[in-house]
Amino acid sequence: MFCRSSDCRRGVTVVEVAMTAPVAMLVVIGLMVGGLGTFRYQQVAALAREGASYAALHGPYYAKRTGKPMATANDVLNTAILPIAMGLDSKALHCDLTYDVKSNTATVALSYDWLPEGLIPAAKLSSTSVMLIEQ
């Protein structure tokens, strides 16, 4: 018994789609989650720069000039970082601040415990920014 070419290939397309569609969807979802991770990392880096800028302006010389206390890590987090941290979980942001009077710098190390939107395990995104202290 011979079959025509169209009858012999019946259902082949369904099998091909069933094999390739899951792989294609996995790639698309992976690209989306990876893009979100890159965006979150860039966001943390920008927030670290903002925090370092605030700390540099409100450092030891600020305390001498104004009589007000210099900024702490908590001040930097609450005043400079959290108001502009859109879309980030505020409880997952951690800020460390150090002043180095010898090199005249303020260093802000910011970390974010990122829970990806996909089936990827949690990751810690961190960035450090160093700025000269305003005199």
Secondary structure, 3 states (H helix, E strand, C coil): CCCCHHHHCCCHHHHHHHHHHHHHHHHHHHHHHHHHHHHHHHHHHHHHHHHHHHHHHCCHHHHHHHCCCCCCHHHHHHHHHHHHCCCCCHHHEEEEEEEECCCCEEEEEEEEEECCCCCCCCEEEEEEEEEECCC
